[in-house]
Amino acid sequence: MDLHTLLHERAAAILTDAEEAVKRARLHSYEQAGTENTHQRLKALFVLTARAAKERNLGPMIAHADAIALERFEAGYDLWEVQTAFNVLEEAIWVRILKELPPAEYAEALGLVSTVLGVGKDTLARKYVSLASKSRVPTLNLQSLFTGTVG
């Protein structure tokens, strides 16, 4: 079995594991979005991950991460919540790779999955920072750190 076969044949199990991890993480915004919505989001991310690994093309993942960054930012999701969704999917895939692929294939399979999802997380974070810097963010006000200092 190779990575592409594994992702195709174990898609349902990987998604179930990722969904359970999202529930355990108690991500407020994802809890509010509901189980079916979370499933669809993870499935879309999984499909893009499998596609990018197979085609060795990061373009669709970058476009998706950019689009969901804007969508989630505007919906009030914290960046860490969205990053966690990427992370739990990555972990679920890693677990399957380590269980089901021969050790000789670990490096390439883990490298492909980590690269694809890493690019997604990087794109997501850069977009969030860009969006946050365009709006007034009270947490960036450092004045309170200097209260009471000797002048």
Buried (B, 14 or more C-beta within 10 A) or exposed (E): EEBBEBBEEBBEEBBBBBBEBBBEBEBEBBBEBEEEEBBEBBBEBBBBBBBBBBEEEBEBBBEBBBEBBBEBBEEEBBBEBBBBBBBBBBBBBBBBBEEBBEEEBEEBBBEBBBBBBBBBBEBBBEBBEEBBEEEEEEEEEEEEEEEEEEE
